[in-house]
């Protein structure tokens, strides 16, 4: 029996263990604390965090992950100082230019989840161009949650249902799911949160109903391939019961 690619876990050692987390989501947390510990600016921390993404994406491809969702900017992040928000917008643009476009050559399809109407027009254009340029890639789906909030997403789904004039008797889980920001995005098997915080922070509340969670003390800029593999290994040792026994 072979181990999972790039790990030491043998999926056949226990009955019903999952072979690999096909859909993974990451709450990328800790950029500010990483910067503070080094006497750097918050913007420097966010730039370090943006550089940490590419090795993780490449490791996900290596391990056979099919869908990777990352929490880049929440609806609550708008409450940060204007200077930090402006720096984040600039860094998102830099990341698209420097990192994500290169990943397209490796078969990564990139899509943004959440609102984008509040982003600067120049950044909206970059986001749209990246989605267009990678639309035919299929090796890995990379979902970037931008101006995203789980509660806001559910409220928007309900609003869309009401506006459609749907019969209340026809409203079920499938109907709500079809009206989420990205209905085609698979529910995550595994959600990883970095930085030692033990909360979900309004991320993929609907989609993560039965996800497994792995929390790590590692700050996001220091989170790399080894930490990602460890999280995949931890997931592979668990049984998913979905409310059953």
N, C-alpha and C positions, 0 to 999 in steps of 0.2 A: 504494500500500500504506500503510495507516494505522499509526501508532505505538500502543504500548500506552497505555491510558487514563492520563493524568496523568504520562507519562514520555516520554523522547526515543527510546525503543528501538523499532525497526521489526522486528517478528517475522519478516518475510519476507526479511531481508537475507541469512540463511544457511539452508541446508537443515536441517530437523529441529530448529530452535530452538523451545523452548516458547513459547507465546504469553503465558502468565502463570502464576505459581505459584498454582494454585487452592487449595492447602492449605499454610499457613505455620505454623511454630512459632517461638516466641521464648523464649530463655533471658534473662530480664530481670535483668541483673547490674550491680552497681556502686552501689547505693543508699548503702551504708556509706561508700565512698570519696568519693562525691559530697558527703555530709554532712561528712565529716572535712575535706575541702578548704575548706569554708566555715565551719568552726568550729561546726557544728550537731550536734545529737544524732543517733544512729542512727535513732531514731523519726522525726525530721524528714526524714531521707533516704528512709525507707520511705513516708512520706506524699507526698513529692515524686514518688517512683516510681509510687505509685498514681494520681496525677494525670496521669502521662505516658501511661497506657494508653488513655484515651478518644480522643485525637487519632489514635493509631495505628489503633485499631479503625475510626474513621470513614474514615481513608485506605484501609484494607483494603477497605471497602465501595465506595469510589470507584473503586478499581483493579479490582474484580471478583473479589477473593479470596472464596472460598466458606467456608473453614474456617480459623480462627485459634486456635492453642493456645498458651497462655502458662504459663510455669513460675513459679508464685507462691510455693509453699512446699514444700520437699522433705522427705523422711523424715529426712534428716540435720539439717535446721534445728531439730529439737527439741533438739539438743545445745547450742544457743545459750543465753545467760543467761536465766533465768526472766523477767527484766524485758523483754528484747527480744522473747521469744516472746509475752508478754502484750500488748506494744505491737502486735505484728503481728496478733494476733487482733482487737484493737480496730480496727486500720486496715482489716482485711478487712471488718469489719462496717460501718465508715464508707463504704468504697468501694461496697459493695452498696447502701447507702442513697442515696449521692450520685451515683454515676456509672452503674452498670450498669443500674439500673432505667430511667434516662432513655434508654439505648441501646435498650431494648426497643421504644420508639416508632419507632426507625429499622429495626426488623425483625431485631434481633439475638437469637438464641436462645442462652442461656447455660447451660452444664452444667459440673459439677465432676468431675474425674477424679482418682482416688486414694482414699485412706481419708478418712473424716470422723468416725469414731467417737471419735477422740482430741481433736477440737475441742470447745470449750465448747458446752453444749446450746443456748444462745441463738444461737450462730453457726451451728450445724447447722440450726436453724429458719429462719434468714435464707437460707441456701443452698438449702434445700428450697423455700422460698417463691419465690425468684427463678427456680428451674428450673420450678416450676409456672406462674408468671406469664408466662414467655416460651416455653412449650412449643409454641405454635402459630406462632412466628416462623420465617422461612425465608430471610431475605436474607443473613444471615451466621451461621455456627455459631461461637460463642466457647466454647472449652474452657479451663477454668481448672484447671491441675494443682495440687492442694492435698494436702498430706501425701502426696506422690507420689514414688516411686522406681522407676526402670526395672527394676532387679533384683527388687525386691519384687513388682512387677506380674507378671513372668514366673514367679516362684516361686508366686504365688497362682494363676496360670493352670494350672500343672502340678498344684497341689494340687486344684483343681476337677476336672481331668481324672481324677485318681486316685480322688477321692471318687465320681465318676460311674460308676466301674467300667468305663471304656472299655477295649476290647481294645488292647493295645500296638501291634498291627499297624495300627490305625485312627488312630494319632496321627501327624498331619502338620502342616504349617504352618497350614493352614486351621483345624484343630482347636484349635491353640494360640491363634490369632488370635480365634476365637470366645469364648475364655475370658479375654480381657484385660479390663481395667476398663471400657473403652468400645469394644466391637467395632465400633460404627457410626462411630467417628471415623476419617476418612481418613488414610492415611499421609501425612506431610508431604512436599511437593515440595521445600521450602526450610526450613532451620533457621537462624535468625539468633541470634548470641550477642553481647551488648554487653559493654563494659568492657575489651576487649583480652585477656581470657583465652581460651586456645586448647584448650578441652576441652569434653566433652559433659555432664559432671556428672550422669550417671545419668538423663538425660532422654530418654524415648521410645526406649529402646535397640532394642526390637523394630521399632517403626514407622519408625524413621529409617534402616533398613538401606541404602537407596539414595537418601536425601535429599541434596540439595546443601547445603553449608554456606557461610554468609557470616559472617565475624567482623569486628567493628568496635570501634575503641578508644573510641567514645562511651559514656559511662556512661549507664545506663538513664534516669535522670531527664532527661537532655538529649537522649534519642533521640526524634525527632519525625517528622512526615510526610516531610520531605526525606530523612532517613536511611532511612526505610522504603522510599521510592521508589527510592533508590539501590540498596538490597539487591535489590529486585524487578528493577531494570535489570540488575544483575550476574547474577542468575539467568537472565534472558532471553538473555544472551550465551553461555550454556553449552549443550553438548550432553549429554543424559542417555543413557548407553549401557546401564545396568543390567547390567553385566558383559560386554556384547557389544562389537562394534567399530563 
